[in-house]
Amino acid sequence: MVGTGAPRRRGGPTALALCAALALASCTGPPQAENLQTTVTARPPSIPVPTGSGTVAVGGLAAPWSMVVLGDGHLLVSERDAGQVIDVAPKGTRQLVGTVAGVVHQGEGGLLGLAVHVGSCPRPGPFDPDNPCLDLFAYLTTATDNRIVRMPLLETAGRRSLGPAAVILQGIPKSSNHNGGRIAFGPDGMLYVGTGDAGTSANAQNRSSLSGKILRMTPDGGIPAGNPFPGSPVWSMGHRNVQGIAWDSRGRMWASEFGQNTWDELNEIRAGRNYGWPTVEGMGGPDLAPFTNPVLVWPTDQASPSGIAISGTTLYMAALRGERLWQVALDGEPSARALLTNQLGRLRDVALTPGGRLLVLTNNTDGRGAPTPGGDRIVEVAR
């Protein structure tokens, strides 16, 4: 979606900007909030349409932040404040995998994103492709910085545990907010990392800073030859606070991003692009260069987006302040519709299992929500 007019800078929205950014069929005056929700116009026929209802799959979680789906259908869930990794079985039983050393919870910081990748096998015998050894990668806040560690994911007698942690990237600036934290492996086998501006917005435009960027690195923390800036892990820049990363079936990379007071964003990420923060928030105009527009924007009270997951070319985006799950059709003119609005509270992450289950992770115990008895939950969305 391409906006019109001058670049949106930090300030209040105008009726014209709202119309252009959200491509409403008609707009003759200041729209009401609910009218800003777009509707899905195209959807791959293989993707069942969620009914919008949800069933609790597991409860009792405390400030959960990230879900990772394993090949056997289990989930690994990070608990931000305690620094713990929880193994959730398909039937909902929970086991503690371990506590990640060095986690310091402060504000929005703590144990954040998780990702898994095939690792070197500590167990004897030949490599088994049906049961590979895995490494768990974690983005965490310490006393001095944000960093990424890699830990062998061990399994003994049906129980998983964590091996020793190795730091693969350190020195990502930390703050009480805007820590980013989402990590994911791309189709190319590289690790992608979403960081925040850590409250210093100018760093998003400073290529030598790791703040306000999407980073790309090898599983060992090296810099791939194909990165746009030689010798740098920076893949894209000009971001405020990236908390969702995923790829569609066409290989396109997408990222969700918190705005400040006006617009939250869904961006298609391309190597070397600059997404404008802090100069531009939301859509810019024809004089946008050298910045890249988002594909979709939302008022911040309808989104505050975090984790995303994609099935084919249908994207699902968890919304914190917006307290809903956004379903976005990426083919054709991208458009979105809201599910679960105000039903579950704050939504932090979303995941799709190998069996086709659509799961959302609530986040009401993080200090900003309204906790319910039994803590936060993983909820299966009917499809």
PyMOL commands that set and color helices and strands:
alter all, ss='L'
color gray80, all
select helices_A, chain A and resi 15-22+33-36+201-205+300-302
alter helices_A, ss='H'
color red, helices_A
select strands_A, chain A and resi 54-61+64-69+75-79+84-88+94-99+111-118+134-141+146-156+159-162+166-172+183-185+191-194+213-217+234-237+242-247+253-257+263-269+296-299+305-311+314-319+324-329+335-339+347-352+358-362+376-381
alter strands_A, ss='S'
color yellow, strands_A
deselect
rebuild
show_as cartoon
